[in-house]
């Protein structure tokens, strides 16, 4: 059973944004999400309340670490991960997952307490490993051939599924552990949680 300091998981995107609205209301801030025709959507431009990070913000903070260049993995360029790289599908999780990283053992069969592994250059913990994360954006595949850079994109305004970024305690392959890895879904999973963001004052 996960402890109080472990990340929340098994929540839908809608659960996550409703938590953000609850937290905003508790602190007297304007909620970011509203319900339209039974679906939760973000108000644009974002009000001052709590929200999920956009996919671009997630990539900037986790993959680029605020502008230090794109990392391949959270621990660097080489495979396999170093011993303290993060909470991934390891020998401890062999009874729970189909594949493990050979020779890797972080000591956690599923989620770990937040902050058990080193923070990135911005001081952010568990951007890779532990749980993957819902982000604000609807999932779409970028159109090929677009070369003009986009500044702080918010993603499409409508869609069927939401983006999941980052790897989790269930991931073991080089593809899944890359910081460029993207997933999507609608349903809760035991390895997907969320992190909270807010526009700076």
N, C-alpha and C positions, 0 to 999 in steps of 0.2 A: 504494500500500500504506500502511495506517495505521501511524503511529509508536507507540512504547511509551507515549507520554503521551496518546494518543487514547483516547476511551471505548471499552470493549468493546461489541461489537454481534454480531448473529447468534447470540444465545443464547436458549434457551427460558426460561420462568419457572422450570422445574425446575432448569435449569443455574444460574440466579441464586441460588436458595435453597440449593442444594448448595454453592455457593461460600461463602455466608454461614455454613453449618454448618462448613465446612472452616476458615474464618477464626476462628470461635468456638472450635473445638477447638484450634487453634494457640495461642490466647491463654488457654486454660484456662477458657473460659466455657461455659455450658450451651447446647447447640444449640437453636434455636427451632423447627426443622422436623423432622418425623418422616415416615417412609414408611408409609402405610396402604393395603393392597390395591393396591400399585403406583402410588399417587399421593402426592405430597408435600403435607402440610398443616401449618399452624402450630399450635403448642401454645399454648393459652390458659389462664390469662394468660401473656403472653410471658415466657419466661425471660430471663436477663441477656445472652444471646448476640446476635450480629449477625443482622440480618434486613432485609427490604425495608421501606420506610416504608409505613404504611397510606395509603389514598387521602386520608383526612382530614388526616394529617400532611403529605402532599405538598402538598395545597391550602393548608394553613396556612403552610407554609414558602415556597412558590413564589408562589401567587396572592395570599395575604393578607400575606405577608412578616412573620409573627409578630404581626399585629393592626393593620397600617397601612391597612386597608380593601382591598376586592377590586380588583385591577387588571384591566383589560380585556386588555392585552398586557403583555409583560414590560417594554417601553419606555414604556408610558403608555397614552393613550386614542386617539391619532391614527393614521390609516393614510395612507401606508405607513410601514414601520419606518424609524427614523433609521439613519444609515450604520453605526454600530457596535452595532446592536441584538442581533445574534446570528448564528449559523450556520444560515441557512434556504436554501430552494431559490432560488438566485440565478443570475446570468448565468454564473458558473463551472460550475454544475451543469446547464446547458442540454442537454448531451448525455446526461444520466443520468435526468432527470425529465421528466414530461409538461408541467409548468407551472412557470414561474418568476415571481418578484416583479418586475414591470417596473421597470427602472432600478436594481435593487438588486444590489450585488456585494460580498459579504463576503470573497471571495478563496479560498474553499474549495469544491471540487467535491463533496466528501462530508464525512466527519468532520474536525474540527479538534482540535488539542491542547486539553485542558481548560484553562480560565482565559484563553483568548484574547480573551474579551469581558467587559464589566464585570459584576461580581457584583451581586446584589440587595441590598436593605437589610439582610439578615441575613448577608451575606458568602457566599452560596451562588452558585456559578458554574453556568452552563448549565442552569438550570431550564427554560428554553425554548430551542429550537434545539439543534444538534449531534445528540444522539440523544433520542428519546422514551424513556420509562422504565417498566419493569414496576414495579407496586406490589404490596403484599401481598394486596389484596382480590380475591375472585372478582367477576366482573362481574354486575351486576344493574341494572335500571332502577328508580329510586325510585318507590314507589307514589304516585299523585297524591293531593293533598288533605292530606298530612301537614304540619302547621304547627308542631308542637312541636319545638324545637331538640334535636338529639342531641349529647351530649358525648363527644368522642373515639370515634366509632363504628369498629368493626373490620370492618364488612361481613359478608356472609353466611358461614356456616361451610363451605358446600359450593357447588359450581357447576361449570359446564362450561368457562368461559373466565376469564382474568384481565384485570384493568384495566391499560391503558397510559395514562400521563398525559404531557403535554407535547408540544411539537412537535419536529420534527427537521429535518435538512438536506434532506429530501425534501418538506417542506411549504411551500406558497406562498400559500394562500388566507387571507383574513381569518378564516374559521371555524376553520381548522386552527391558526392562530397565536394564537388566543384562549387565555388561561390556563384557561378553563373547558372546553376541548376534552377529550373522553374518547374513548378507543378501547379495543378489547379484542382478544384473540386467544389462541392457544396455540403458534403456530409461530414460529420465529426469523425475524427480518427484518434487513436490512442497516442499518436506521435505528432499531432498538430495543435499548437496553441497560438498565442499572439503576444505582441508587445504594444505598449501604448505610446502614442506620440501627441504632441501639441505644438501649435505654432508659437514661436517666440513672441513675447510681449514687445 
